[in-house]
Amino acid sequence: MSKANIILIIQEVEYGNIRVKLDELMKRKNISTYQLNANTRIRFQTIQTLRKNESTRIDFNVLAKICYSLNCKISDVIEYIPQNK
């Protein structure tokens, strides 16, 4: 079989998405970005990116600091949204 006859099929798999719920949580807890920054020493820009749900990754230490400071569970901060099939 020649290379011209080989058809390569690549299927992209969609696994779902992670939604960051930090903005909603901070509003419920009545805490500002400045206060969370002061309590955790997480960079202001990092908090803002998470609040806007624009982050592509999250450091476990950042997640732990948020949960500790806001006295919450990880599921209060992030959630997995499966892909509709």
C-alpha positions as CSV (number, residue, x, y, z in Angstrom):
1,M,0.0,0.0,0.0
2,S,1.4,3.3,-1.0
3,K,1.6,6.4,1.3
4,A,-0.9,8.1,-1.0
5,N,-3.5,5.4,-0.2
6,I,-3.2,5.7,3.6
7,I,-5.8,8.0,5.1
8,L,-5.1,9.1,8.6
9,I,-8.1,10.0,10.6
10,I,-7.6,12.0,13.7
11,Q,-10.5,12.4,16.0
12,E,-10.4,15.2,18.5
13,V,-11.9,14.1,21.8
14,E,-13.8,16.7,23.9
15,Y,-13.6,15.9,27.5
16,G,-15.7,18.7,28.9
17,N,-14.7,21.9,30.7
18,I,-13.7,23.1,34.1
19,R,-15.7,26.2,35.3
20,V,-14.1,28.4,38.0
21,K,-16.8,29.7,40.4
22,L,-14.5,32.0,42.4
23,D,-16.4,35.2,41.4
24,E,-19.7,33.8,42.7
25,L,-18.1,32.4,45.8
26,M,-16.4,35.7,46.7
27,K,-19.6,37.6,46.2
28,R,-21.4,35.2,48.5
29,K,-18.6,35.5,51.1
30,N,-18.6,39.3,50.6
31,I,-14.8,39.4,50.1
32,S,-13.0,41.6,47.6
33,T,-10.0,40.7,45.3
34,Y,-7.9,42.9,47.5
35,Q,-8.9,41.1,50.7
36,L,-8.3,37.7,49.2
37,N,-4.9,38.9,47.9
38,A,-4.0,40.2,51.4
39,N,-5.2,37.0,53.1
40,T,-3.5,34.6,50.8
41,R,-0.6,36.4,49.0
42,I,-2.0,35.1,45.7
43,R,-1.1,37.6,43.0
44,F,-3.9,40.1,42.3
45,Q,-3.8,39.2,38.5
46,T,-4.1,35.5,39.3
47,I,-7.3,36.1,41.4
48,Q,-8.7,38.4,38.6
49,T,-8.0,35.7,35.9
50,L,-9.7,33.1,38.1
51,R,-12.7,35.3,38.8
52,K,-13.2,35.9,35.1
53,N,-13.0,32.2,34.4
54,E,-10.1,32.9,32.0
55,S,-7.5,30.7,33.5
56,T,-6.2,27.6,31.7
57,R,-4.6,26.0,34.7
58,I,-4.6,26.4,38.5
59,D,-1.8,25.6,40.9
60,F,-2.8,23.3,43.8
61,N,-1.2,25.7,46.3
62,V,-3.4,28.5,45.0
63,L,-6.5,26.3,45.2
64,A,-5.6,25.3,48.8
65,K,-5.0,28.9,49.8
66,I,-8.4,29.9,48.4
67,C,-10.2,27.1,50.2
68,Y,-8.4,27.8,53.5
69,S,-9.1,31.5,53.3
70,L,-12.7,31.3,52.2
71,N,-13.4,28.2,54.4
72,C,-14.8,26.2,51.5
73,K,-14.4,23.0,49.6
74,I,-12.7,22.6,46.2
75,S,-16.1,22.0,44.6
76,D,-17.2,25.5,45.8
77,V,-14.3,26.9,43.7
78,I,-14.3,24.7,40.6
79,E,-16.6,22.3,38.8
80,Y,-16.4,19.8,36.0
81,I,-18.9,20.2,33.2
82,P,-19.0,17.1,31.0
83,Q,-19.3,17.3,27.3
84,N,-22.8,16.7,26.0
85,K,-22.8,13.5,23.8
